[in-house]
């Protein structure tokens, strides 16, 4: 196990030094505005059906498990509360939705706006609260998805969208909008070495930097949460397990 981690660390160093690629940028990463939340479903399939219905209408919707155990559906990125309310009323009338909630923007820091380029952030043990640490919050939010079968975009979903859609939903709940696909997500944010991984960082897998095929959210103790493949439940896996053989790199957005 130690040998494998050492090899992964070496590969990551080699891939980030002298590679000739452009440095990750802030392009494609923005703070999320006002969004719309509907539903308090006890059955996840009801949340899934509504999500698919909204996605088929061209809305970037996703569902998630709330702290009380019920499922809700969230979508939208609006500049003002009024704009979100107007959109919500139209959508609610069109789909027979009884009520909705306007989620305000969160004051989430973006790592790409900070210096130095790869700040040190000590890892915190899972389950220990850390006030104001958005990376910690992202990790704990990701863990609430464990056991949920995730499907994105009905039958039209492209390969690899489930895993990237999952991490995008988690970051959305933390107030940050990141790109849609895993390849796009890898091209932005701050590069993080395997030895500097902290809660909330995204870990990427594939055959090369040009062929990213999977992504998950690091949650501490050498583990990450991810959507393995279409139709399977969100799960937690060791970074030095089977996926570790295809580890390409990591990025930080919070």
Steps between C-alpha positions, in 0.01 A plus 500: 500500500780746593682415178187571294446837672866585442467421131183705474673796667793475259272478197307804615819703551625405154166588344490848657864598443620574150184373334468810282126532561331823599451558871147438635291816492189650655311479171185296543493535880253751641308561817147371468217752511143439617362154428161331525427206727183294494368189671540313825483143375531197724542276194814572297328384181255789520792742517666316212188525283462873558870554431477313170188696404676831564815387320292408196375860505858621469550580869822403677323322786624253759362335813664450837433368849434769759623474859151391612515201264252634245596561137476833322558617143703811423574689178583841356756777539332841512659842568219626725233358729229659285629328186503166682148553635362588156659192346379283789140614461499418129660159551272418794190586295623296203574187703236525771748565779326616816782692665863593458790649693750758373850408619719809540866516391753365746812690592728222381867590443649401164850356528598632157478855635750433779879505520720305494380280213496184711422599859565254778192385686543235770270202469234467768369169625161405357208589721671786686327834433708790372327834500532688171705233316314453171719206400394317816136589429530372143639168622225453757238597239641239262473234770126567532459377140641154581249226416299713255472356148581790270385543139553815298307622198276198450597271214697773321779527757850480353764263634667638810229758575379321812826541690559861393134588552520370855802709598346801325186459711705491821687816406172663398369438852817667631433809289751440221429433133760278330511366141276214393735224384791338684742608226392863534513478879859378483609798291398758763572560866827454687721198452547296820758227554390171649687583819306826543148362449242647735125472548301615200776468238404326176703193401518402133565171326567392144769386262660845469435869565340515157274202573329556836235233552395532863486745790413489869516714815773440756359460852813429704685191619602405144135460391275665244126502425387445141236371262671186360292466184152566365226353719726402790478649847729776618773333704824558688822338378867494606729714288765230503256232377422408143434861402842605625662331202336758274551803723594802289482798733294717733349848496384744767219755452412599857 
